[in-house]
Amino acid sequence: MAALGPSLTGARRLVVKIGSALLVDEHGLRGDWLRGLCDDVAEWRQRGCDVVLVSSGSIALGRRTLGLPLGALPLEQAQAAAAVGQIRLARAYEEALAPHGVTTAQVLLTLEDSADRRRYLNSRATMQTLLGLGVVPIVNENDTVATDEIRFGDNDRLAAQIAVTCGADQLLLLSDVDGLYTANPKTDPTARHLPVIEALTPEIEAMGGDPVSGLSKGGMKTKLMAARTAIAGGCAMAIAEGSVLRPLSAVANGARCSWFLPESDPQLARKRWIAAMKPKGALVVDEGAVQALRRGKSLLPAGVRTIVGDFGRGDPVAITGPSGETLANGLTRYTADEARRIAGHRSDRIEAILGYTGRAALVHRDDMAL
C-alpha cells in the first residue's frame, strides 16, 4: 500500500462535500466554521483551483426554523423544511464568500437529472460555464421536488456524481469521521485506520458502517459507493474529519484522512467512456475538418458534409472522414434533424437556421475520443 495520498494543494478542480453535522448543530448554523471553510475556499481559488461545494444542511436549518423535531420526517415535512432551509443555506454561503470577492451560485439537482442524458448534458454545461466564470457553485439535492424514486438520498453520492460531471480531479468528503477503518473504531479497539486505498476490493467494501450522527444521513457505506463512482471517473477521493475551522488547510497540512486512488485521470476516463459507446449515427466530415480534429479542435457544423442515422442530443456518433475512415467517437450537441439543417454552415448562422441560439460546436473536443 502506498504511504501517501494525493496532495490537496495540487488539485486543479476540487469538489468538497459538507455534511449536515459540520454545518448545523443544536443551536443552528455554525457561522465560525462556515467562515473558516470559505477562507479556505478563497485560498484554493487564489491558487487557480476551481472549487465546487456540495452542501448538506437545508433540511436541518429548515426544521429548526419550522420547529420540527429531530429524527425522520414525513416526506412532505422534509420537503417543506428543505424549501425553508435552502434559501438560508444559500444566503449563508453567499455572505461568507462575498468578503473574498467570490460569486456563488445555487445548483439544485436530483438523481433523475444525472440519469437523463439531456438533463445531464445541461447540468454539465451549466457547471462548466459557472466555473469558467470564476463562480463557486453550491450544490444540493433538490429535496423540495425529489421523491424516493429520483433521489440520491445522500450528498456523498451526489458529490461523487458532480465530481465526475464537472471533471474534477479531487473530491473531499468532510464528515464526522477521519477516514476508513478496518472496523468501527467506536466499538472495536483493534480497528486500523487506512490512509490510502488503492482499489475498492470486496474486503474494503465490507468495512462500511452506519451513520454515527443524528443529523447525518450518510454512513461509510454511502462514502464507499461515492468512492466507486469517483475513482472510476478518474477522480481521487478523500474522507476527512471536518470539524476544525479550516478543514481544507488541515487536510493539506497532513490531518488524518483516507485517500482513494483514481483508476486514471478524469479526462482519460471520460475519453475511454466515450470511445466504448456504440454510435447511434455518423457525421461525415470534409478534409478541412479532418485536419482540424487532428489538431485537437472541436467539430464545427461547417466541416460536416453528411449526417447518417437518427440520433438525439447527447447521443454517441461516429465521426468519419471523406473516405469512410472512422476518426473519432463523440457526443453530439444536436439532434440528427438539427445537424442536417446546420451541416455545412458557419456557426454564426445557427440561430438564423434553427430559430434559436445553439452551441458553436456540433461535437465539442471535450466530448470526443479520437
Buried (B, 14 or more C-beta within 10 A) or exposed (E): EEEEBBEBBEBBBBBBBBBBBBBBEEEEBBEEBBBBBBBBBBBBBEEEBBBBBBBBBBBBBBBBEBEBEEEEBEEEBBBBBBBBBBBBBBEBBBBBBEEBEBEBBBBBBBBBBBEBEEBBBBBBEBBBEBBEEEBBBBBBBBBBEBEEEBBBBBBBBBBBBBBBBBBBBBBBBBBBBBBBBBEBBEEEEEBEBBBBBEEBEEEBBEBBBEBBBEBBBBBBBBBBBBBBBBBBBBBBBBBBBBBBBBBBBBBBEEBEBBBBBBBBBBEEBBBEBBBEBEBBBBBBBBEEBBEBBEEEBBBBBBBBEBBBEEBBBBBBBBBBBEEEEEBBBBBBBBBBEBBEBBBBBEBEEBEEEBEEEBBBBBBBBBBBBB
